[in-house]
Every structure is written in C-alpha cells, then in structure tokens.
Amino acid sequence: MFYFWRSNELGDLWLSGEGIREAFTRLHPEGPVCSEVTLLPKRDALNASFILEAGVSPSEKAASEDSFRAFARELGLADVQVGWTSQGGIQESPTLSRLARFPLVWGAAAWVLAAVLRMGFSGTLLATAFALTAFAVAALFTTERGNEIRRWLRRHFDGRS
C-alpha cells in the first residue's frame, strides 16, 4: 500500500510501507521479523510491527527496535514507533463452530447450494472458474504482489525476445 507522505512544488511523494519493510528485512535478516510498516503522515511518524516469537529476549527486542530506528533515520524519518504482535491466534486451526459464526461462510454455503441446484455441478464449476480468473486478474493489477509478478513476467519474456 502506498501512503501519501509529502507535497511541494515538485509534486507529491508517496511511500510504500511494504517496500520499507522489505528493504529493512533484506538489510537485517537476523532477529525478529518485521511484519508491517505503516506511515502516519499527519504526525510525520513511522509505525513498525515486529512478530513476538517465543524465546525472544528483551535485549533482542531492543536491538531490533534500535536497528529499525537507525534504518528509518537514514531514510529521513525521525519519529518511529515500534510495536510487537503475537501470532498465536493466527496459527490456531479453524474449527467448525468458529467458522459457523462468520456470515461470509453462510453466504458462501448458500451460494454453492443455489448454484448447484440452478446450474448443476458442471455449471457451478465453470462459474467458479470464471470468478477465480477474474479475482486473479484483478489481484494482478491492484496489489503490490501483482505488480511484482507483472514486472517479473515482463523481464522474463523481454529477455527471450
């Protein structure tokens, strides 16, 4: 995601939080993982989140925070806030009772039932294939990962021509 950062007579400056996170991770592959970077332009601040894994010592946390602050200062960003998140809830496997509480699951189940009854099994598969294709094409043109894939494809096919 790109964040509006500054504007002057030369134009607007937009920064990618994901790009900043990836650059930091490449420069500092050791230690805790930086999971997200967001920019807070109204406060001229940068917010970084690290994953708090079991066994991370306070000194490792402090070293990671110091490394990120030094990295941000080199980019010209002085106000840096660092937070730590636990991924315990994300790694839990979903249970049927937890899934039953999501309206999206009920909507998807109703869609599948109606589609099979109305279009048959092969019609449902064909409609699902079209929906997945539309999703993939939209993701290719609207996400940062899609931009990376398009650049890779362009380099790959331009190199063989």
C-alpha positions in Angstrom: 0.0 0.0 0.0 1.3 3.4 -0.9 0.9 6.3 1.6 0.9 10.0 0.7 3.8 11.5 2.5 4.7 15.0 1.3 3.8 17.5 -1.3 5.8 20.5 -2.6 6.3 22.5 -5.8 8.0 19.5 -7.4 5.0 17.2 -6.8 3.7 14.6 -4.4 5.8 11.9 -2.6 4.2 8.5 -2.0 5.9 5.8 0.0 5.3 2.1 0.2 5.1 0.7 3.7 5.7 -2.8 2.3 8.7 -1.5 0.4 10.2 -0.1 3.5 9.5 -3.3 5.4 11.1 -5.4 2.7 14.2 -3.1 2.5 14.7 -3.4 6.3 14.2 -7.2 6.2 16.8 -7.5 3.4 19.3 -5.4 5.3 18.6 -7.1 8.7 17.6 -10.7 8.1 18.6 -11.7 11.6 16.4 -11.3 14.6 12.7 -10.9 14.9 10.6 -10.4 11.7 9.2 -7.0 10.9 5.7 -7.9 9.8 4.2 -4.4 8.9 5.2 -0.8 8.4 2.7 2.0 8.2 3.2 5.7 7.7 1.4 8.3 9.7 1.9 11.4 7.6 -0.1 13.8 9.7 2.2 13.1 12.6 5.3 12.6 10.4 5.7 9.2 12.1 6.5 5.7 11.0 4.9 2.7 12.8 6.6 -0.7 12.7 5.3 -4.0 14.0 7.5 -7.0 14.8 6.4 -10.6 15.4 6.9 -11.6 19.1 8.0 -15.2 19.0 8.6 -17.4 21.9 12.1 -17.1 23.3 12.8 -13.6 22.1 14.8 -11.9 24.8 14.4 -8.2 25.9 17.9 -7.5 24.5 16.9 -8.9 21.1 13.8 -6.8 21.1 15.7 -3.7 22.0 18.4 -4.5 19.3 15.6 -4.9 16.6 13.9 -1.7 17.6 17.3 0.2 17.6 18.1 -1.3 14.1 14.8 -0.2 12.7 15.0 3.3 14.2 18.5 3.7 12.7 17.3 2.4 9.3 14.4 4.9 9.4 16.7 7.8 10.3 18.8 7.0 7.2 15.6 7.4 5.2 14.9 10.8 6.8 12.1 9.5 9.1 12.8 10.5 12.7 9.6 9.7 14.7 9.5 5.9 14.8 7.1 3.8 16.9 7.7 0.1 17.3 5.2 -2.4 18.5 5.2 -6.2 19.0 2.4 -8.6 17.9 1.9 -12.2 18.8 0.7 -14.6 16.1 -0.7 -17.2 18.5 -4.3 -16.6 17.3 -3.4 -16.8 13.6 -1.8 -20.2 13.9 -4.8 -21.8 15.5 -6.7 -24.1 13.2 -10.2 -23.1 12.5 -12.9 -25.2 14.0 -16.4 -25.8 12.6 -18.0 -23.9 15.5 -15.8 -20.9 14.9 -16.4 -20.9 11.1 -20.2 -21.1 11.7 -20.0 -17.6 13.3 -18.9 -15.9 10.1 -21.6 -14.6 7.9 -19.3 -14.9 4.9 -19.2 -18.7 5.4 -23.1 -18.9 5.5 -23.2 -16.7 2.3 -20.7 -19.0 0.5 -22.6 -22.1 1.6 -25.9 -20.6 0.3 -24.2 -19.6 -2.9 -22.8 -23.1 -3.6 -26.2 -24.7 -2.8 -28.1 -22.3 -5.1 -25.6 -22.6 -7.8 -25.6 -26.4 -7.8 -29.4 -26.5 -7.7 -29.7 -23.9 -10.5 -26.8 -24.6 -12.8 -25.8 -28.2 -11.9 -22.4 -29.3 -10.8 -20.5 -28.5 -14.1 -22.1 -25.1 -14.4 -21.1 -24.3 -10.8 -17.5 -25.3 -11.5 -17.5 -23.2 -14.7 -18.9 -20.1 -12.8 -16.3 -20.7 -10.0 -13.5 -20.9 -12.6 -14.6 -17.6 -14.1 -14.8 -15.9 -10.7 -11.3 -17.2 -9.7 -9.9 -15.9 -13.0 -11.5 -12.5 -12.5 -10.1 -12.4 -9.0 -6.6 -13.4 -10.2 -6.6 -10.7 -12.9 -7.8 -8.1 -10.5 -5.2 -9.0 -8.0 -2.5 -8.9 -10.7 -3.3 -5.3 -11.4 -4.3 -3.9 -8.0 -1.9 -5.4 -5.5 1.8 -4.9 -4.8 2.5 -8.6 -5.2 0.7 -8.4 -8.6 3.0 -5.6 -9.6 6.0 -7.7 -8.7 4.6 -10.7 -10.8 4.0 -8.4 -13.8 7.5 -7.0 -13.6 8.9 -10.5 -13.4 6.9 -11.7 -16.4 7.9 -8.6 -18.4 11.6 -9.2 -17.6 11.3 -12.9 -18.3 9.6 -12.5 -21.7 11.6 -9.4 -22.8 14.8 -11.3 -22.1 13.8 -14.2 -24.5 12.7 -12.0 -27.4 
